[in-house]
């Protein structure tokens, strides 16, 4: 039994069209803005009371930041963890460098690690990025 060449070609084209339509669409792009971990800068200093730190969070993104949460880890003189606290920065942070204040105490701590662990960026009333980071990134430690 021989097949007609035209039928074979039609079947081949149909099979190829079905195969191409089932493949996932691929593409590429390049992010033209900095990634979120670079959008915040945390600066802090020892507080007035023992084992207390106070500081500011700077929003370097082009968006208003809300619900910014920090993880503060207190360490003893031998760099052993004495505990961690999750704290919310006090206010929304306007875009482009406006700062917000925080203060926290971990009894016995002489060194601290401060990380931004979650935040939401808002533009025109709509959320742009609602992020909760994975592993903590140390933003600053005391001298």
Residue, then its C-alpha position, 0 to 999 in steps of 0.5 A: x500500500x503506497x501513500x500519496x506524497x501530498x497526503x504525507x506532506x499534509x499529515x507532516x505539516x499538521x503534526x508539526x503545527x500541533x507540536x509547535x502549538x503545544x510547546x511553551x512560549x519562550x521569550x527573554x527580557x532584561x529588567x531595567x530597574x534595580x532588584x528589590x534587595x537594593x531598594x532599601x538601606x538600613x542605618x542604625x546606631x546603639x540606642x540610649x538604653x543598654x542593648x537597644x538599637x535605633x535606626x532608619x530605613x531608606x527607600x531607594x525605589x521609585x515607589x512608596x513602600x508600605x508594611x516594611x518589616x525588619x528582622x533584628x538579631x541580637x548577638x553577644x560579644x562572641x557572636x552567639x545569637x541571643x534572639x531575634x525580633x520582627x519589627x514593623x517600621x513606623x510609617x510608610x516610606x515615600x519613594x526616593x530616599x525618605x526615611x522611616x524610624x525603628x527602635x528595638x531591644x534585645x537584652x544582652x546584645x552587643x552586636x546586631x544584624x538587621x535585615x529587611x524581610x518583607x515589604x510592599x511597594x505601591x504606585x497609584x494605590x495599586x501594589x507593584x511588588x508584595x515581597x517576602x524575602x527568602x533567606x535573610x540578608x544582613x544589611x548592617x552590623x555594629x562595629 
